[in-house]
């Protein structure tokens, strides 16, 4: 059920913070070089009309959902510029066109051109389980705000999730080391600004039967999971490579209709 998955994800969150703390303390990473500023890709995407579209979710050649996205300007004080990402979609968990077999989700985030997240929110709902998971995080907060609701009733929040994490054998086995983790008495090592790293580089990709210049935007979740988004020179999003052989594609641009199976 979705709320059990939420519990696993919450425990994984604190475990990952521990791993990152060890990595930062004993194995400091080298500074990564970014080929082009992220804001360059953002500016080109935002300049499109409309600055968004719809992508099909595939696993291999099998269609299993869809995603819609948009990128909007939002005002900031001073010379900085900001963008609001709005992304949402559905994942088919069974037979196609059966709402009860789908998981729907929505993500919203404010991202500045100096490459910082000021706010993110994520909502995931399973109709069959009548369960919704909400996660929100704003700049300056040590921990995200978490809600798990079943049939409209709150069954878990951040405080309960932290209590459950403290009682987990995985955390208990770390002994006094947990005192260095936020929520366990320590200072945060995973902030909103570090949760989702974004980098950009110039690249090339096959399009219209030939390789063309493109931009690759990489989203890295806590350094463990990556999604790579491919944009044309004009800033059109045409493909997103996801873990476990999932990908989001614009079928109209890439012309993959003959290679894609529908359910």
N, C-alpha and C positions, 0 to 999 in steps of 0.2 A: 504494500500500500504506500501511497505517496508520503504519508506522515512518517512512516518508518524510514523511507529514503531520506526524508528531511533530517531525521535524527542522525543517520550515517553521515550526511553531508556536514552537519554541525560538528560532529566529532572529528571529521576529517579536517575541518577548518582549524581547530586548535592543534591538531597533530601537525599540520603543515606549518603553522606558526613556529612550532618547536623545531622542525627541520630547518626552516629558514634562519632561526636564531643560531642553531649549531653551525650552519653554513656561513653565516655572517661573522661569527666569532672565530671559527677555526679555519675556514676556507673562503676568505674574502674573494669575491668575483672581480674580474677585470672589467673596466668600463667598456661598455659596448659602443661602437661607433655607428651612428645613424647616417645613412647615405644622403637622405633628404629630410627636410623638416616635415613632421606630420601635418602641420598646418597647410603645407602646399597641397596635399591630397584633399584635405578638408575643404579648402577654398575652391578647388575645382569641382568637387562633388556638390557643394552648396550653390555653385553658379549654375548648375543644371536646372532645367524647368520641366517637370517638378524635380526637386533634389531628392529623389527616392525612387522606389519601384518595388517589384515583387520578384522573389526568387523561389525556385522549386527546391525542396529538400530531397536529396537522393542518398541512398546507401548502395554503393556500387552503381547498378543501372536501375535500381528499383525506386520509384517515387514513394515517398513516405511522409509527405507534408509540404508546407509552404511557409514562406516568411515575407512579410512586408516591412519596409524600412523607410525612414526619412531622416534628413539632417537639416536642422533649422538654426538660424542665428538666434542668439540671446544676448542681451546687453550686459556689459560688465563696466565697472568703474575704471577709469584710467585708460591707458593705451591698449590693454589686452582685448582680445576678441574671444567670444565663446560660441560653442555649438551645442545643440541639444540633439542627441541620438534618440530616436524612437524606433524600436524594433519589436515586432511581435509575430506570432505565427502559431501553427498547430503541428503536432507530431501524431501521425496515425499509429495507433497501438494495436490495430486489429483490422477488420474489414473496412474498406474505404467507404466514406460517406455515412458512417455511423457515429454520430456525435459522442455517444457514450464511450467509444473506444479511443477517443482522442485526448491528448494532453495539450492544453493551450498555454501560452506564455506571453508575457509582455516585459520588455526592458526599456528603461528610460535613463539617460545619463547626461550630465552637463560636463563638457570637456573644453578646456581652455587651449588657446593656441600656444601657450607655454607648456603644454603637455601634462596637465594635471586634471584629475577628476574632482569636481566640486560636489557632485551628488550622483548616486546611482540608486535605482530601485528595480526590483525584479519580482514578478508575480507568476507563479506556476499553479495551474489548476487541473485536477483530474476529475472529470464529471462522474466517472464510474465509482470513484472512491468518495465523491463529494468532499474533497479536501483541497485546500488552497494553502500554498506556502508563499509568504511575503517577506522579502528582505530589503531593507533600506539602509543606506549609509551616507552620511554627509561629512564633508571635510571638517576635521577637528574632533570627530568622535573616535574614541579608542576602539569601539566595537560596533558591529552592525546591529540594527534593530531587526529582530526575527519574530515572525508570527506564523504559527501553523494552526489553521482553523479547519474543523471538520463539522459539516452541517451548520456552518455559521458560528459554532462555539469555539472559543480559544482553547486549544489543547496544549500549546507550548509557546513560550516566549523566550526572549534572550536570557532572562534570569534562570528559567527552568532548564534551558539548553546548557548554560554554564554549569549548573548544578549536576546535570547528567554527565557532562564531560569530566567534571572533577571526580565523579564516582566510577569513571570508566577504567577498567584494568589497564588499558593502554596508557592512560595518564598516570595512574597510581604507580606503575612500574618505573616512571621517570624520577620518582623520589623528590628530593629538594630542587631538582632542576625546574620543576613546574613553577616555582616561585618567580621565575624570570619571564613567565608568560602572562600577557595581559588578561585580567580577570582572575588570575591565580596569585596576584600580588606583585606582578612585574609591570614594566613599561612596555608599550606596544612595539612589536617589530614588524607587524603588518598593518599599515595604515591604508586608508582609502586610496591615497596617492600611489601606493605600492601594490595594491591589489591587482589591478589590470594595467600592465605596462603596454604601451603602444609605440611601435617604431615603424619607420617607412624607408623604403629604398627603391631605386630605379631598377627595373627588370624588363623582361620580355615575355610574351605569352603567345600561343597560337591563336589566331583570330582570322577568320575568312580565308583559311587555307595557307596562311603564311604567318611567320613570327613578326609581331609588332611590339613597339615600345609600350611599356606599361609601368604601373606603380604597384608595389606589393606592400600592403599594410599588415603588420603582424600584431595580434593581440595575444599577450601572454598572461595567463591567469596564475598568479603566485609562482611563476617560473616553472610550473609543472605541465600545464596544458596550453596549447597554442592553436590559434585559428589564423589563417592567412587569407586576407582579402585581396583580390586582384582587380585593379582599376585600369581602364584605358587612359591614354594621355589626356583625354577630355574630362576625365573624372567620373566615368560611368562604371559602376560596380557590376562585374559580370560573373564573378565566381568567388566562393569562400570555401577553402579547404578546412575541414573539421577533423577531430580525432575519430578513430574507429571506422574509417572509410566513408564517413558522411561528408557531403558537400552541398553547398547551395549554389545554384546556377541560374543564369538568365538564359532560358532556352531560345528566346527570340534572337539574342545576340550571338550565342555560341553555336546555334544550329544543331543541338543534340537530340532532336525529336526522334530520329531513327534509332538512336542507341539507348533510349530510355524506355523502360517498361512501366506501364501503369497498373495500379491495383484496382 
